[in-house]
Every structure is written in structure tokens, then in C-alpha cells.
């Protein structure tokens, strides 16, 4: 990537200047390392700021959605166009394309464009837990339960503090008549989140042969499309948490 190459060039230049000053190559390693690190940080910060600004524009567009299908379509297309406009930054910094494609997939999924979401998710990072959960939802609805389990495992691996993920995973297993597996998932959830009372209550409910109710994780739960909200409308919440690009 360009940022890495420019940083390497800064390192080489520092070593060359040190050598020209009459010192050994080894003496140039420390200033070279400082030059490399500083250049990489500043260039990465520049890319991150551009992405952050773009994401802010998308959030602004989607925060004003209403029930008008035509306006929803306009805002969807504008949001995707903003994100696609950021893709050229992938030549500058690692992980940029995966992050942007994950966000594109999330938005398309929320607007019921499943095929478009799958295509975008295929290029996203496995660390984007919301994208992984949405892929698990798609697999569940296609009755591909092996893939569903794999994607849920990725989701809880990278979002282990997100109670909704664990509960959603267990919910899907219950729908496929795998209560024992659901209980094990909820036990893992409580172990990973010992202070989460909602998860503890859900585990207790399952242990007492009661239903797993997802109300405690609304409205985030509705994003996965496994149950419908009282009034259906697309909702956008940025996925996978804030990440740095390296």
C-alpha cells in the first residue's frame, strides 16, 4: 500500500542521511524507525479522517429516513455512492476496503438487498461482528445451518461483549431444535459477560424450559431481520465498533 511504501521511503532516507553524515548504517536505524512510524501514523490518520467524514455523511443520510419508499431508495443510493467513493483509499491503507465493504453490506442488508449484501460481505473483514451476524441471519433463512453456525461463531468471537449476538445465536439454535447447543452458547455468553444481567436471565429462562425473549436487545435485534419490529423501517447502526486501520 502507498502509505507503507512512503513510510519505508522515509526510513530509507533517514538511514541514508545518517550514513552521509559519517555515521554507520546501524546508527541510522533508530531515526529510521522513528521516521517510518511517524510517517505511517500521519498518513494513516489522514486516511482515517477521510473515512470518518464519509461515514458521518452516511449516518446523516440514514438518520432522517421516513416511510416514503422513493425517498428511502434515494438515500440508500446516495449512501452507497458515498461509501463507494471512499474505496480508492484502499490503495493507500490496509483494511480500508474490508471496512467499507462491510458497511456497504450492512446497509444493503437493512434495505433487503440480500444478494447485494452477500456480495459486499464477501469482501468485508471477519472482525466486523455485525456483518458476521447478518451473514448468519442470511444463512439461517436459507437453512444453511452449518454456515449459520460458522458465522455466529465469528460474530461472538469478535463481539464477545455484545449480548445481542450471543442471544441471537442461541435464538437461531432454538429455532432449529438444538436446545442443548443453545444452552451451551448462553453459558459461554454468561462466562464472557459475568455482569450482564440480561444474558443471565436468558440463560435461566432456557434452563427452566421457558422461551428466549429478545425484547431486551431491541431495537438492535431487529437489524438482523430474524424478527420484525412493530413498525418496519430500515435502521442503521454502524457495525463492528470503531476500528483503526493499519
Sine and cosine of phi, psi and omega as CSV:
sin_phi,cos_phi,sin_psi,cos_psi,sin_omega,cos_omega
0.00,0.00,0.44,-0.90,-0.11,-0.99
-0.86,0.50,-0.68,0.73,0.00,-1.00
-0.86,0.52,-0.65,0.76,0.00,-1.00
-0.91,0.41,-0.67,0.74,-0.01,-1.00
-0.90,0.43,-0.68,0.73,0.02,-1.00
-0.91,0.41,-0.59,0.81,0.03,-1.00
-0.92,0.38,-0.65,0.76,0.04,-1.00
-0.90,0.43,-0.59,0.81,0.04,-1.00
-0.91,0.42,-0.62,0.78,0.03,-1.00
-0.90,0.43,-0.63,0.78,0.04,-1.00
-0.89,0.45,-0.73,0.68,-0.02,-1.00
-0.89,0.46,-0.65,0.76,0.00,-1.00
-0.90,0.44,-0.66,0.75,0.01,-1.00
-0.89,0.46,-0.66,0.75,0.01,-1.00
-0.92,0.39,-0.66,0.76,0.00,-1.00
-0.89,0.45,-0.70,0.71,0.00,-1.00
-0.90,0.44,-0.62,0.79,0.05,-1.00
-0.89,0.45,-0.67,0.74,0.00,-1.00
-0.91,0.41,-0.65,0.76,0.01,-1.00
-0.92,0.40,-0.44,0.90,0.02,-1.00
-0.98,0.20,-0.04,1.00,0.07,-1.00
0.98,-0.19,0.08,1.00,0.00,-1.00
-0.99,-0.12,0.22,-0.98,0.01,-1.00
-0.97,0.23,0.27,-0.96,0.05,-1.00
-0.86,0.51,-0.61,0.79,-0.03,-1.00
-0.89,0.46,-0.55,0.84,0.01,-1.00
-0.93,0.38,-0.35,0.94,-0.02,-1.00
-1.00,0.05,-0.10,1.00,-0.06,-1.00
-0.91,0.41,-0.67,0.74,-0.03,-1.00
-0.91,0.42,-0.79,0.61,0.06,-1.00
-0.89,0.46,-0.52,0.85,0.05,-1.00
-0.90,0.43,-0.68,0.73,0.02,-1.00
-0.90,0.44,-0.66,0.75,0.02,-1.00
-0.89,0.45,-0.67,0.74,0.01,-1.00
-0.90,0.44,-0.68,0.73,0.01,-1.00
-0.88,0.47,-0.76,0.64,-0.05,-1.00
-0.90,0.43,-0.70,0.71,-0.02,-1.00
-0.90,0.43,-0.68,0.73,0.00,-1.00
-0.91,0.42,-0.70,0.72,-0.02,-1.00
-0.90,0.44,-0.65,0.76,0.00,-1.00
-0.91,0.42,-0.73,0.68,-0.06,-1.00
-0.91,0.41,-0.68,0.73,0.02,-1.00
-0.92,0.39,-0.64,0.77,0.04,-1.00
-0.90,0.43,-0.63,0.78,0.03,-1.00
-0.89,0.46,-0.62,0.79,0.03,-1.00
-0.89,0.46,-0.70,0.71,0.02,-1.00
-0.91,0.42,-0.71,0.71,-0.02,-1.00
-0.87,0.50,-0.64,0.77,0.00,-1.00
-0.89,0.45,-0.67,0.74,0.03,-1.00
-0.89,0.46,-0.67,0.74,0.01,-1.00
-0.92,0.39,-0.67,0.74,0.01,-1.00
-0.87,0.49,-0.67,0.75,0.03,-1.00
-0.90,0.43,-0.66,0.75,0.03,-1.00
-0.89,0.45,-0.69,0.72,0.03,-1.00
-0.89,0.46,-0.58,0.82,0.04,-1.00
-0.90,0.44,-0.64,0.77,0.05,-1.00
-0.89,0.46,-0.66,0.75,0.01,-1.00
-0.91,0.42,-0.71,0.71,0.03,-1.00
-0.85,0.53,-0.67,0.75,0.00,-1.00
-0.89,0.46,-0.67,0.74,0.01,-1.00
-0.89,0.46,-0.73,0.69,-0.13,-0.99
-0.99,0.13,-0.22,0.98,0.01,-1.00
-0.98,0.18,-0.15,0.99,-0.03,-1.00
-0.91,-0.42,0.47,0.88,0.01,-1.00
-0.92,0.39,0.53,-0.85,0.14,-0.99
-0.74,-0.67,-0.20,-0.98,-0.10,-1.00
-1.00,0.07,0.03,1.00,-0.02,-1.00
-0.98,0.21,0.93,-0.38,-0.05,-1.00
-0.84,0.54,-0.62,0.78,-0.02,-1.00
-0.91,0.42,-0.69,0.72,0.02,-1.00
-0.92,0.38,-0.59,0.81,0.05,-1.00
-0.87,0.49,-0.68,0.73,0.00,-1.00
-0.90,0.44,-0.67,0.75,0.01,-1.00
-0.88,0.47,-0.70,0.71,-0.02,-1.00
-0.93,0.37,-0.60,0.80,0.06,-1.00
-0.87,0.49,-0.77,0.63,-0.04,-1.00
-0.89,0.45,-0.62,0.79,0.01,-1.00
-0.92,0.38,-0.66,0.75,0.00,-1.00
-0.90,0.45,-0.70,0.72,0.02,-1.00
-0.90,0.43,-0.64,0.77,0.00,-1.00
-0.90,0.44,-0.64,0.77,0.04,-1.00
-0.88,0.48,-0.72,0.69,-0.02,-1.00
-0.92,0.39,-0.67,0.74,0.02,-1.00
-0.90,0.44,-0.50,0.87,0.05,-1.00
-0.92,0.40,-0.30,0.95,0.03,-1.00
-1.00,0.03,-0.23,0.97,-0.09,-1.00
-0.86,0.51,-0.55,0.84,0.05,-1.00
-0.85,0.53,-0.33,0.95,0.03,-1.00
-0.92,0.39,-0.23,0.97,0.00,-1.00
-0.90,0.45,-0.41,0.91,0.02,-1.00
-0.97,0.26,-0.24,0.97,-0.02,-1.00
-0.99,-0.11,-0.57,0.82,-0.17,-0.98
-0.63,-0.77,0.57,-0.82,0.06,-1.00
-0.91,0.42,0.49,-0.87,0.14,-0.99
0.95,0.31,-0.09,1.00,-0.05,-1.00
-0.90,0.44,-0.74,0.67,-0.04,-1.00
-0.87,0.49,-0.69,0.72,-0.02,-1.00
-0.88,0.47,-0.64,0.77,0.01,-1.00
-0.91,0.41,-0.73,0.68,-0.04,-1.00
-0.92,0.40,-0.69,0.73,-0.01,-1.00
-0.91,0.43,-0.55,0.83,0.07,-1.00
-0.88,0.47,-0.69,0.72,0.01,-1.00
-0.92,0.39,-0.62,0.79,0.06,-1.00
-0.88,0.47,-0.69,0.72,0.01,-1.00
-0.88,0.47,-0.66,0.75,0.00,-1.00
-0.87,0.48,-0.71,0.70,-0.02,-1.00
-0.91,0.41,-0.70,0.71,0.00,-1.00
-0.89,0.45,-0.62,0.78,0.03,-1.00
-0.88,0.47,-0.69,0.73,-0.02,-1.00
-0.92,0.40,-0.41,0.91,0.05,-1.00
-0.99,-0.14,0.32,0.95,0.11,-0.99
0.93,0.37,0.30,0.95,0.09,-1.00
-1.00,-0.03,0.98,0.18,-0.11,-0.99
-0.91,0.41,-0.69,0.72,-0.01,-1.00
-0.89,0.46,-0.69,0.73,0.02,-1.00
-0.91,0.42,-0.62,0.79,0.02,-1.00
-0.91,0.42,-0.70,0.72,0.00,-1.00
-0.88,0.48,-0.66,0.75,0.00,-1.00
-0.89,0.45,-0.64,0.77,0.01,-1.00
-0.95,0.31,-0.68,0.74,-0.01,-1.00
-0.88,0.47,-0.50,0.86,0.00,-1.00
-0.88,0.47,-0.36,0.93,0.00,-1.00
-0.95,-0.30,0.13,0.99,-0.05,-1.00
-1.00,-0.03,0.15,-0.99,0.00,-1.00
-0.99,0.11,0.61,-0.79,0.06,-1.00
-0.93,0.37,-0.24,0.97,0.01,-1.00
-0.98,0.19,-0.20,0.98,0.04,-1.00
-0.99,0.17,1.00,-0.09,-0.15,-0.99
-0.91,0.42,-0.54,0.84,0.01,-1.00
-0.93,0.36,-0.65,0.76,0.06,-1.00
-0.88,0.47,-0.67,0.74,0.02,-1.00
-0.90,0.44,-0.65,0.76,0.02,-1.00
-0.91,0.41,-0.61,0.79,0.03,-1.00
-0.93,0.37,-0.60,0.80,0.08,-1.00
-0.92,0.40,-0.58,0.82,0.07,-1.00
-0.90,0.43,-0.62,0.78,0.03,-1.00
-0.90,0.44,-0.69,0.73,0.03,-1.00
-0.88,0.47,-0.70,0.71,0.01,-1.00
-0.89,0.46,-0.64,0.77,0.03,-1.00
-0.87,0.49,-0.72,0.69,-0.03,-1.00
-0.93,0.37,-0.41,0.91,0.08,-1.00
-1.00,0.01,-0.01,1.00,-0.02,-1.00
0.89,0.46,0.47,0.88,0.11,-0.99
-1.00,-0.09,0.98,0.18,-0.18,-0.98
-0.96,0.30,-0.42,0.91,0.08,-1.00
-0.91,0.40,-0.74,0.68,0.04,-1.00
-0.91,0.41,-0.63,0.78,0.03,-1.00
-0.83,0.56,-0.75,0.66,-0.01,-1.00
-0.89,0.46,-0.66,0.75,-0.01,-1.00
-0.88,0.47,-0.66,0.75,-0.02,-1.00
-0.95,0.31,-0.60,0.80,0.07,-1.00
-0.90,0.44,-0.62,0.79,0.02,-1.00
-0.89,0.45,-0.64,0.77,0.07,-1.00
-0.90,0.43,-0.66,0.75,-0.03,-1.00
-0.88,0.47,-0.76,0.66,-0.04,-1.00
-0.96,0.28,-0.40,0.92,0.06,-1.00
-0.91,0.42,-0.69,0.72,-0.06,-1.00
-0.99,-0.11,-0.15,0.99,0.03,-1.00
-0.74,-0.68,0.73,0.68,-0.14,-0.99
-0.91,0.41,-0.29,0.96,0.04,-1.00
-1.00,-0.04,0.02,1.00,0.01,-1.00
-1.00,-0.06,0.98,-0.18,-0.06,-1.00
-0.85,0.53,-0.56,0.83,-0.01,-1.00
-0.87,0.50,-0.56,0.83,0.01,-1.00
-0.90,0.43,-0.75,0.67,0.00,-1.00
-0.88,0.47,-0.71,0.70,-0.01,-1.00
-0.91,0.42,-0.63,0.77,0.03,-1.00
-0.90,0.43,-0.64,0.77,0.05,-1.00
-0.87,0.50,-0.76,0.65,0.01,-1.00
-0.90,0.44,-0.63,0.78,0.01,-1.00
-0.85,0.52,-0.72,0.69,0.01,-1.00
-0.89,0.46,-0.66,0.75,0.02,-1.00
-0.90,0.44,-0.60,0.80,0.04,-1.00
-0.91,0.41,-0.59,0.81,0.02,-1.00
-0.92,0.39,-0.44,0.90,0.01,-1.00
-0.99,-0.12,0.27,0.96,0.08,-1.00
0.91,0.42,0.56,0.83,0.03,-1.00
-0.90,-0.43,0.92,0.40,-0.07,-1.00
-0.89,0.45,-0.64,0.77,-0.01,-1.00
-0.86,0.51,-0.67,0.74,0.03,-1.00
-0.92,0.39,-0.61,0.79,0.02,-1.00
-0.89,0.46,-0.66,0.75,0.03,-1.00
-0.89,0.46,-0.65,0.76,0.01,-1.00
-0.91,0.41,-0.63,0.78,0.03,-1.00
-0.89,0.45,-0.70,0.71,-0.01,-1.00
-0.93,0.37,-0.54,0.84,0.06,-1.00
-0.91,0.41,-0.66,0.76,0.07,-1.00
-0.90,0.44,-0.61,0.79,0.00,-1.00
-0.88,0.47,-0.72,0.69,0.00,-1.00
-0.92,0.40,-0.60,0.80,0.03,-1.00
-0.90,0.44,-0.62,0.78,0.00,-1.00
-0.98,0.20,-0.38,0.93,-0.05,-1.00
-0.72,-0.70,0.93,0.37,-0.12,-0.99
-0.88,0.47,-0.30,0.95,-0.01,-1.00
-0.98,-0.20,0.08,1.00,-0.03,-1.00
-1.00,0.07,0.97,-0.23,-0.06,-1.00
-0.93,0.36,-0.51,0.86,0.02,-1.00
-0.91,0.42,-0.67,0.75,0.04,-1.00
-0.92,0.40,-0.65,0.76,0.03,-1.00
-0.88,0.48,-0.68,0.74,0.01,-1.00
-0.91,0.42,-0.63,0.78,0.02,-1.00
-0.91,0.41,-0.66,0.76,0.03,-1.00
-0.90,0.44,-0.69,0.73,0.02,-1.00
-0.88,0.47,-0.66,0.75,0.01,-1.00
-0.87,0.50,-0.71,0.70,0.01,-1.00
-0.91,0.42,-0.65,0.76,0.01,-1.00
-0.90,0.44,-0.43,0.90,0.02,-1.00
-0.98,-0.18,0.35,0.94,0.05,-1.00
0.87,0.49,0.55,0.84,0.08,-1.00
-0.97,-0.23,0.24,-0.97,-0.03,-1.00
-0.96,0.30,0.46,-0.89,0.12,-0.99
-1.00,0.00,0.94,-0.33,-0.02,-1.00
-0.99,-0.12,0.75,-0.66,-0.09,-1.00
-1.00,-0.09,0.10,0.99,-0.06,-1.00
-0.82,0.57,-0.59,0.81,-0.02,-1.00
-0.90,0.43,-0.27,0.96,-0.02,-1.00
-0.93,-0.37,0.24,0.97,0.11,-0.99
-0.98,0.18,0.48,-0.88,0.03,1.00
-1.00,0.05,-0.09,1.00,-0.02,-1.00
-0.83,0.56,-0.57,0.82,0.00,-1.00
-0.86,0.51,-0.60,0.80,-0.05,-1.00
-0.91,0.41,-0.39,0.92,-0.01,-1.00
-0.87,0.50,-0.45,0.89,-0.07,-1.00
-0.99,0.15,-0.15,0.99,0.09,-1.00
0.94,0.33,0.27,0.96,-0.01,-1.00
-1.00,0.04,-0.44,0.90,0.15,-0.99
-0.68,-0.73,0.49,-0.87,-0.07,-1.00
-1.00,-0.10,0.63,-0.77,0.08,-1.00
-0.95,0.30,0.26,-0.96,0.01,-1.00
-0.82,0.58,-0.66,0.75,0.07,-1.00
-0.85,-0.53,0.90,-0.43,-0.11,-0.99
-0.98,0.18,0.83,-0.56,0.14,-0.99
-0.35,-0.94,0.52,-0.85,-0.01,-1.00
-0.89,0.46,0.64,-0.77,0.05,-1.00
-0.81,-0.59,0.65,-0.76,-0.03,-1.00
-0.87,-0.50,0.83,-0.55,0.16,-0.99
-0.73,-0.69,0.85,-0.53,-0.04,-1.00
-0.82,0.58,0.69,-0.72,-0.12,-0.99
-0.99,-0.15,0.40,-0.92,0.15,-0.99
0.97,0.24,0.04,1.00,0.03,-1.00
0.98,0.21,0.07,-1.00,-0.01,-1.00
-0.99,0.14,0.76,-0.65,-0.03,-1.00
-0.83,-0.56,0.45,-0.89,0.11,-0.99
-0.99,-0.14,0.45,-0.89,0.00,-1.00
-0.97,-0.26,0.71,-0.70,-0.04,-1.00
-0.83,-0.56,0.00,0.00,0.00,0.00
